[in-house]
Amino acid sequence: MEFFTADICDEHSDKVHVLDDDFKNYGAKKKFCAQVKTIKLDKNNSDLVKLLRDEDGTGLVVVVDVDKEYFAVVGENLMKFAKDNDWAGIVINGYVRDIEMTSQIDVALLALGTCPRKSFKESAYQENLELNFADVTFVPGDYLYADVDGIITSKTKLV
């Protein structure tokens, strides 16, 4: 798939939303386009584990909101599940760990930074709802494009 987020922004400026620049990629995949699936977590990632481990992620990116809580949402094990089930990427309004290993797994892992602490015992979650962070509203079924220049979303497939 050949595209550049800068070109998409130039050609479709009225159809895209650009995430702020706080996100870094901690996975091996540096460019992808996929449809959005959303999940909002409390301080426990067990429902994200089930999603990545048990659901086919072909053509999908999971967008995870934990309100920037300082704990690792994803590490090496979840990235392996994501790879095994063909998820294109994971975008987290939070933090990750095990980045020496995650950087070798062919899945995009976009997050605010790293934290060695794992998730807590709380377990409330919501799936397939609109999430708002990084100056963007993520809607299930929308399209997300990411490359080394940035991350953008669109209601429709543009490439």
Rosetta blueprint (number, residue, H / E / L):
1 M L
2 E L
3 F L
4 F L
5 T H
6 A H
7 D H
8 I H
9 C H
10 D H
11 E H
12 H L
13 S L
14 D L
15 K L
16 V E
17 H E
18 V E
19 L L
20 D L
21 D L
22 D L
23 F L
24 K E
25 N E
26 Y L
27 G L
28 A L
29 K L
30 K L
31 K L
32 F E
33 C E
34 A E
35 Q E
36 V E
37 K E
38 T E
39 I E
40 K E
41 L E
42 D L
43 K L
44 N L
45 N L
46 S H
47 D H
48 L H
49 V H
50 K H
51 L H
52 L H
53 R H
54 D H
55 E L
56 D L
57 G L
58 T E
59 G L
60 L E
61 V E
62 V E
63 V E
64 V E
65 D E
66 V L
67 D L
68 K L
69 E L
70 Y L
71 F L
72 A E
73 V E
74 V E
75 G L
76 E H
77 N H
78 L H
79 M H
80 K H
81 F H
82 A H
83 K H
84 D H
85 N L
86 D L
87 W E
88 A L
89 G E
90 I E
91 V E
92 I E
93 N E
94 G L
95 Y E
96 V E
97 R L
98 D L
99 I H
100 E H
101 M H
102 T H
103 S L
104 Q L
105 I L
106 D L
107 V L
108 A E
109 L E
110 L E
111 A E
112 L L
113 G E
114 T E
115 C L
116 P L
117 R L
118 K L
119 S L
120 F L
121 K L
122 E L
123 S L
124 A L
125 Y E
126 Q E
127 E E
128 N L
129 L L
130 E L
131 L E
132 N E
133 F E
134 A L
135 D L
136 V E
137 T E
138 F E
139 V L
140 P L
141 G L
142 D L
143 Y E
144 L E
145 Y E
146 A E
147 D E
148 V L
149 D L
150 G E
151 I E
152 I E
153 T E
154 S E
155 K L
156 T L
157 K L
158 L L
159 V L
